[in-house]
Amino acid sequence: MKLLLCLLGIHVCVVAFNAAAQGHWPSFRGPGATGLATNSVTVADWDVERGRNLRWKTPIPGLGHSSPVVWGDRIFLTTAVSASGGAPLKVGLYGDPESADDNGPQQWKVLCLDKHTGRMLWQQTAAEGVPRVRRHQKATHANCTIATDGTNVVACFGSEGLYCYDLDGRLRWKKPLGVLRSTPMVYNDQVETNAWSLEWGFASSPVVHAGTVFLQCDILTNGFIAAFDLNTGRERWRTRRDDTATWSTPNICGSGTQRQLVVNGWNHMGGYDLQTGREIWRMAGGGDCPVPTPQEWNGLVLLASSHGPRSPIYAVRSDARGDVSLGNSESTNSAVAWSLKKGGPYMQTPLIYGDLLYSCRDDGILSCLDPATGRQHYKERLGTGGEGFTASPVASRDKLYFTGEQGTVLVVRPGPVFQIVATNHLGAVCMATPAISEGVLYFRTQGHLLAIGGATR
C-alpha cells in the first residue's frame, strides 16, 4: 500500500510538474529547441483585421527578428531602436548580399510584457551607441532570442554584449564579447573565399542549461564557443572554433553522461563536452552559411544547412566520436546513420513531430521525411512560391505552423500526406519564429506582438 501511494505521489508530482511547465517557452523554439507544444490546443484560423481569435496586439518599438519567449505570465523579447526613427528592411527572395544602411545610433532594449493582456511591464536599455558591426538588409541589430530559466533573463546583442536580468528587469551582470564580424562566403571561379567587405550581423542565441549560458560565436576571425556562469557571468571555458561565420543557435543533445553541446557549421559541425568545452566529435561538409539549429530524435542528431553548392541533411549518432566526416562517395558510415546531399533548409530549423521530419526551404518547398532513414514521404510547395520563408515552423497538438515573410501563416496537418488546414494573414512582415504557450500563439511582426488564440477560459 505504501509503495502504491508512493508511486501515485510520484505520478502526481510528474503531472503537476508537466502542468506547470506547459506554459513555458523559455528560448528559441521553446523547450529543447524542438518547436513543439503538443499539449497546447491552438486555433487553426483567425482574422487579425476583424479581431477574430486575436487576443491582443501590442506595438513594439524599433526593429528585431528575435523571437518572443515565455515564462509563466511574462513574455520577453529584444529590439533595436534607431535614433533616426526608422530602420530599412528588405524581405523576399533575392540575392543581394550588401549590408543595410542602418549604421546610425541605436538603443538595444530588453522588453517584458504581460502574457494575458500584452501590457508592457518593463523595458531596459542594455546598450546604446553606433553599432560596432553592420547588418544584412534582411536582418536586424536584434536577431538573438532571449533565454530564461525562470529566474534569469539572458539577452545577447552580439558585438554589443551579453546581458543578464532578473524577471523584474534589474541588471544582474553584463559581459563584453568583442567585435563579432559575421561575413558570408563568395564564389569566384568555384573558389570559396570570405567576403571581407560584407557584414551580415550576429544571430546565434544563448542557450541556458544547468546554471550555465552557452554561446556559439562563429565569426570572420577568432571564432569560439564559450560557457558562462549563469549567476555571475564568469567565463567557465572557451574553445576556439576554426570555421566561417554561422548564424546557428546550438542545442543540448544526448542523455545522461553523453549530454553535449551540438553546433552547426560549414567545416565544423560537432559536439562539445558541457563541462570542459572539449571536442567530442566533428564533421565537415555543411552549407557555407549554416543557420538551422541541430535537432535530436531517438539517438540521432540531425544537422541541416543550405548555401553555396551544398544543401545537406545529416543524421549523426549521438555517441559519435572523433572526425565522422563523410568521404566524397559516402552517404553513411559508422557514425552517420543517413544523409542527403540536397534538400536541406537555408534559414529554417526543421521540425520533428512524432516520427516525421518536416524541412522547409526559404522558397516554401516543404519536405516530409522519415527521420530514421531520410526516406521522403512528400515534397510540396507552401503558398505560391513568391513569398520567402525565414521563421522556423512550430507545432501544437495536430497543427504545424509555417510563417511566410509577408505574414502568411499556413497550417499543415501532421502526417505522411500533405494537407493544408488553413491559410491566415498577420497583416505585416513576419521574420521571427513564433512562440506557443497555454493554447496561444505569439507572433512578432514588424512593429507588433500579437496573441492569437480562442476565447479565454
N, C-alpha and C positions, 0 to 999 in steps of 0.2 A: 504493500500500500504506500509506504514511504517513497519507494522507488517510483511508483506511478505518479505520485504527487510531485516528486522532484522533476520527472520528465515533463509533466504538464506545466510546471513552473518555468522550465527552460523554454518550452514551446511558447508560453505566454510572453516571456521576455523577448524571444525572437520576433514574434508577431508585433509586439509593441515597438521594438527597435525598427522593424521594417516600416511600420506605420509612421514613426517619427521621421524616418529618413526619406520617406516617399516624396516629400515636398522639396527636398534639396536638389539643386542643380549647381554644384559648387565650383565648376571650372569649365573650360572649353569642352563642349559636347557632353557635359554632365558627368555623372559618376563613372570613373574609369575611361572617360572619353568615348563611351560607347554610343552616345546619341540616343539612348533608349530610356523611355519612361513607360514601360509596358504595363504598369499598374494604373496609369492615368487614362481615363476615358475622355477624349478630346472631341471637339466638334469637327465635322468634315467640311463644312461650308460656312461662309459668313459674308457680310456686306458692310465694309467699312464706311462707305458713303452714307448709307441709311442707318448705320448703327446696329445692324442685326448681328448678334453674337460678339459685339465689341464691348468689352467691359470698361475700358478706358483708353485714352490716347493722350500722352504727355509730351510736350515739346522738350527736346534735348538740345542744349546749346552746342555749337561747334560741329566738328566732323570726326567720326570714328567708325571703324569697322569691327571693333571689339564686340564680343557677344555679351548679352546680359547673363549674369549668374545669380542664383537664388539660394538664400539660406533662411529658413524659417519664413518670416513675413517680410523679408527685405530683399531688394534687388540691387545689385552693384554693377556698375559699368564705368568705362572711361571715355574721355573725349579730349580733343584738342581744339581750343577756341582761338581763332586767328584775330589779332588786333585789328585787322582790316575789315572785319565783319563778315567775310565770306571766304570760301575755300573751293578751288576748282576741283571737279571730279568728272572723269571721262570713263564711262562704263561701256559695255558692249564687247563684241568680238572684233579685235583689231590687233595689228602687230607693231604699233608704235612703241618703241622702248624708252622714249625720253622721260625724264623726270618732270614732275609738276612744278609750275611756277607758284610755289607756296612757301617761300622761304622767309617771310616776314615774322615778326614776333608772335609767339603763341603762348597760351596758358594750357598746361596739361592738367586735367582735372579728374578726380575720382568722385563719382556720384552715387548716392544711395536713395532709393525710392521705396515707398510702401507698396508691397506686392498687391494688395487688395484694392487700393484706390489710385495708384500712380502718383500720389503726392510726393514731392521732393522732400526727403527728410534731412539730408545734408549734402554739401559738396565741399571738397577741399582741393585747393590748388597745390599740386605736388611740385611743379616746376614752372618757370616762365622765362622767356627769352627767345632768341633766334635759334631755330633748330640746328643741331650740330651736323645733321645729315639731311639730304633731300629725300623725297619720296616719289614713288611711281604715280603717274596720273590717275591710276585706278585704286591706289592705296590711300592711306591717311597717315597722320602723325600719331594716331592712337589705334594701332592694329591689334595689340596684345590683349587677350581676355584675362580678366581677374581670376585668381584662385583663392578660395577661402576654406577654412576648416571649421567655421562657426565661431571662432574667436578672433582670428587674424584675417585681414583682407589684404592680399598681396597684389600689387599692380606693377607692371613693367612698362616703361616708356622707352625702351631701347637705350639710345645714347643719352637720354635724359635721366636714366637711372631706374633703380628698383626700390619700391616703397612698400612699407607695411603699416596698416592702420588697424585700430580696433573697430568693432562694429558700430561705434558711435562717431567715427571719423577722427579720432585722436591718433596722431602720428606716433608709431612705436619705434620705427627705425627707417633709415634710408641708406642706400648703397650705390655709389657711383660705379658704372660699368665701363667707362671709357667710351671712345668713339667707335660705334659698331657700324661699319660701312658694308652694306649689302649690295653687291653688283651681280648682274646676270652674266651668263656665258654668251659669246657670239661665235659665229662660224665664218671663217674666211678660207675658201678652198677646202672645206671639210676639216679644217683645223680649229679646235676649240680653244678659245682664249677668253680671259676675263675682259669685260667691257669697262675699262678703268674710268671712263668719263661718265658712266651712268650710276645712279644711286636709286634703289627701289624701296628703301626703308626697311625697318625691322618688324618682324611679325610673330616670332616664337613666343608663346605664352608660358608663364611659370606653371610648374606642377608642384603641388603641396602634398607631401606624404610623410607620415610618421615623424612629425616635428621638423621636417626639412623642406626647403624650397629648392627645386631643381630647375636649371635654366640651360637651354641649348643656345649657343651663340656661334653659329657658323657664319663667318663674315669673310671679307676680302683677304685679310691677313690676321694671323694670330687668333684663329677661331678656337673655341673651347666649350666644354660643358662644365658646370660647377654646381656645388651643393652649398646651401647657406642655412645656418641655424634659424629656424622659424621664429624663435623668441628674441634673438639678439641681432640677427643679420650677419653674424660672424661667418666668414667663409670656412667651410669644413674641408673641402678639397676642390681642386681644379685640374681637369685633364685636357691637354691640348688636342684639338681636332685639326687634322690636315685635310680639309675639304673646301669646296667652293661654298658660296652663300646658299643657305637654305632658309625657308620660311615655315618650317615644320615645327609643331609642338611635340615634344617627346611624350612617352607614356610609360607607366609602370606595368610590366608584364611578368608572367611566370607565377609560381606559387611556392610557399614555404621558403626553403633556403635558396631557391633558384629565382626569387624575385629580382628583377633587374630593370634598369632604366634603358629603354629601347628608343633609338633615334633613327630618323630617316636621313638619307643623304644621297649624294651622287657617287663619289668614290668611297664613301664610308658610311653605310648603314651598319647598325650593330647594337650590341648590348653592353652595359657597364654595370659593375658592382655598385649597389646603392651606398654601401658604407665607405668605400675607398675610391671609387671612380676608376678602378682597374678595368681595362678592356676584357670582356669575356669572349665575344665573337665579333666578326666584322664581315662585310660583304660589299663588293663594288658592283656597279652596273645599273645605277638608277638613272632617271631623267635628270638633266643638269640643273633644274630649279625645283628641288623637292619641296612640296607643300603639305601633302596629306600626313596626318598623324598615324603612327603604327597602331594596328588593331590586333586583338588576340581572340582566338577561338579554338577550344579543345586542344590545347597544347601546341598550337601553331601561331606564329607571329606573322601577320600579313602586312606587307610593305608595298606601297604603290607610289608611282610618280609618272610625270609625263612632261617632257620639254626637250627640244632638240631632236635628235634621231631616235631616242628611246622613250618608250611608254610602258614599262614592265609592271607586272604584279608578281610578287614572290611570297610563297608560304614557307617560312623557315621554322624548323622545330625549336621549341623554346629551350631545349637542352643543348643547343648548338655550342660548339667550342672552336676557337681559332678562326682562321680565314676559311669561309664557306662559299666564296665566290664561285660562280659557275664558269666553266670553260666556254669558248665560243660556240661549240656544238652541243653543249649540255643544256637540258631543261630541268634536270634534277640531280641530286647527289645525296649522300648520306644525311646531310643536314637540311636540304631543301626538298620539301615534300612534292611541290609542283611549282611551275612558273609559267607565265605568259609573257611573250616578248612585246606584244602590243595590246592596247586596251586600257592601260592604267589612266586614272584621272589626273588632271593637272592641279586644279585648285581644291576640289572637294575631297574630304576624307570619306572613304567607303563606309557603308553601314552594314552591320551583320544583325539580322533579325531572325531568330530561330536558327534554322540550319541553312540559311540562304545569305549570300553576299551581294549587296547592291552597290554598283560602282557607276557613278555618273560623271561624264566628261563635261568640260566647260561649254560645249556646243549642245548639251542636252541629250546626248546619246546615253541611254541607261542600259546597263548590262546586269543581268541576274545570273549569278554563278553559284556552283556548289563549292563552299569553302574547303571541303576535304580534298577535292580533285581539280578544281578550276574549270570543270565542265560547265558550258554555257546553257542556261535554260531559255533565255530570250535576250534580244538586243533590240530596243525600241527607242524612238525619239520622244522626248518630252517637249510639248509645245510645237511651235512652227519652225524652230531652228534659228530664228533671228535674234533670240534673247539669250545672252550668256548666263551661265550658272556658276556662281562663286561660292555661295553659302553651302555648307555641308548639310546633308539630309539628317533629319531626326525622326524618331518614331514613338508613337504611343501605342495603346492597345489596338491592333488591327489597322493601323494607319501609318503610312510613310509620307513625310512632307519634304518636297523638293522646291526650293525657293529660287526663282529667277531674279536676275539683276534689276529688272524693271518692276519687281514687286508681284509677279505672278507666282502663286503657290499652287502646285499640283499635288493632289492627294492620291497616292497609289496604294492599292490593296496588296498586302504581303502575300507572296506565293510564287510558284514557278510559272504562272500565267500572267501576262501583263494586263493590268486593269486599272484605268484611271477612275477614281471615285468622284472627284470634284476638281474644279479649277476655280481659284479665288484670286482676288487682287487686293494688294495692300494700299494702292494709290500713290506709291512713291518708290524710289530706288531702294533696294534692299541687298546689301552685300554681306551682312553679318549672319552667322548661324543662330537660329532661334533657340530659346530655352523652353522647357516644359516643367510645370510644377502644379500638382494637385488639379489636373484636368484643364489647365490654362496654358495656352501658347503665348510666348512673349517674343515679339518681333521688333528688332531695332532697324528702323528705316533711316533714310537721310533726313534727319530733323525730328524724329519722334520715336517713342517707345510705345508699342501697342500691346494690349492684353486681349487675346481672343479666346472666348470661352462661352459656354452656355449660361443659363440662368444660375445665379448664385444660390447655393443650397442653404 
